[in-house]
Amino acid sequence: MIRPKRLGMTIAHRAAILVYVAFALFPLYWLVKVSVTPNDLLYSEGVKMWPSRATLDHFAFVLEHSDFPLFFRNSMIVSVSTAFIVTILSSIGGYALSRFTFRGKFWIVGLMLLTQMFPLVMLIAPIFKMLSPLGLTNSLSGLILVYVAFNVPFATFLMQSFFDGIPKDLEEAAMIDGATRFMAFRQIILPLTLPGMAATLGFVFTAAWSELLFALMLISGVDASTFPVGLLSFVSKFSVDFGQMMAAGVLALIPACIFFLLIQRYLVQGLTAGAVKG
Amino acid sequence: MTEAVSAQYGRDRRPFLRRLAIASEPYLYSAPALILIVTVMLVPLAIGISYAFRDMTLLDPFSGGFIGLDHFRAIAKDKTFWLALKNTVYWTGYSVALQFAFGLILALLLDKPFYGRGLAQALCFLPWAVPSFLSGLNWAWMFNPVVGPIPHWLYGIGLMSAPDNILSDPDLAMWGPIIANVWWGIPFFAITLLAALQSIPRDLYEAAAIDGATPFQRFRSITLPFLAPTIAITVMLRTIWIANFADLIVVMTNGGPADKTQIVASYIFTQAFRRLDFGYASAIAMVLLLLLMVYSLLIVFLRQTLLKER
């Protein structure tokens, strides 16, 4: 039998969840709404919840008559590479920060914190001057290099906190049984940190996916442009075509959303608690 | 730590190379990340800092000379800078506080299993996947009375006397970017706090419940102490990021009306890209950097104290 108080709590809980979901989704809904509104109704029916005529013309135009598919491909290459490289580097680095005390650790942490503290705008001119003799401006590899460096410090802190949550006894037991530390790290600790790694992967992917400033400054040609730069081109070319721009925005959201739906289940698993018990 | 103990007492008979390998292990683990950070961020930072003491205007062939502290003297007299500094405090304070509060509530709501949790979680976290400038554009659109619903709602519930655009109202404009920022940033806190919540051993709650602890007592004496280190580090990083986060403001209000939404980061952006004055922009960035360093030293100190207590 369910007690009334319990039932009331459950209803309040579900209602609160619904409010969050509505708040999170409404702006996205509006984005979709604008993207299917025909140009002639964009302002006259601007406030209506749904236009009296919906059209997919904006999407068709973006896919067939713009460079958007190319931007999309570039963004995909850059974001996926960045996410994987950063996750590997930050897992190793985060493990070092979590498990060892060593000379210079304080300074390493300090330097990594320092990288989070200034506006990256400050770095644009120097980075451009450094990368251009190496042929890394106007190339996707250069962009990946820069994004990896920008994301590694935070990802390392994140991974460190995930490692901190895993008891040291686990790898100490393995090392007593004759495993080297690296074996223990790879075979025991890393599998337990998979949810953490998935979270890191997700953070970095979205950060790289939406970065605009450096993509704008380091890339000048269409061939290596990522999609945020491409989106801006809808603003600067002739006049702003909001319908097309929002359509491109909706398309750009799809991979990020799919990525999120895939990784979020790793967060739910809470493998750490299970490892301590089992 | 068997190696450490045996090394201390001089009984280590393992080969020299093996001992060297063990001693260098932490450095090998952190080296790849560190090398990248130094070459791609810290070296350019040093160069950028040097700009603060030089007359660096892009496209001006005669610029580049050393001018000492002139930029910093100019900052001291720059009224827009001081206004921007004040705005930065408001912007960062409200954004972080609201993101944290709503993020923590969301994490707590999602912590216990219920039917449809996976879906609810995925949907609530979705704003994080939206590129910041796209969400800025979209929110600016929604705040506009011609094409967006928000002014009409605010008018409808009596919060506004007419459905106007709050982005063009000097007294309210800052709330536009703040709301967009809260929407965008709640998932960050919710994700990290939820991950921390899930790593708390469930047995603790069961034991506390058996001993008759109320839900509030359990929250205060189990949840909060376990979350505290995560809270300290995420609030610190988030504060720094938001203080530096100009995208939403640049896209939504561009610092206006009358510099009422100009924060230091957007002011730096304006100086660098509208006026191409990289020297002055770097000098302002240095001031911001120093302020944020003082702030984070305080938080790091706090976190160390919290960790020791555990």
Interface residues (C-beta under 8 A of the other chain):
Chain A: H13 R14 A16 I17 Y20 V21 F23 A24 L25 P27 L28 W30 L31 V34 L42 Y43 G46 V47 M49 L89 S90 I92 G93 Y95 A96 L97 R99 F100 F102 G104 K105 I108 L111 M112 L113 L114 T115 Q116 M117 F118 P119 L120 V121 M122 L123 I124 A125 P126 I127 K129 M130 L145 V146 V148 A149 F150 V152 P153 F154 T156 F157 L158 S161 F162 D164 G165 M175 I176 R181 F182 P195 G196 A199 T206 W209 S210 L212 P228 L231 F242 M245 M246 G249 A252 L253 A256 C257 F259 F260 L261 Q264 R265 L267 V268 Q269 G270 T272 A273 V276 K277
Chain B: T2 I22 E25 P26 Y27 Y29 S30 P32 A33 L34 L36 I37 V38 T39 V40 M41 L42 V43 P44 L45 I47 G48 Y51 M56 L58 I105 L106 L109 L110 F114 R117 G118 A120 Q121 A122 L123 C124 F125 L126 P127 W128 A129 V130 P131 S132 F133 L134 S135 L137 N138 W139 W141 M142 N144 P145 V146 V147 G148 P149 H152 W183 I186 P187 I191 T192 L194 A195 A196 Q198 S199 I200 P201 R202 D203 P229 T230 I233 L237 I240 W241 N244 A246 D247 A265 I268 F269 A272 F273 F278 A281 S282 A285 M286 L288 L289 L292 M293 S296 V300
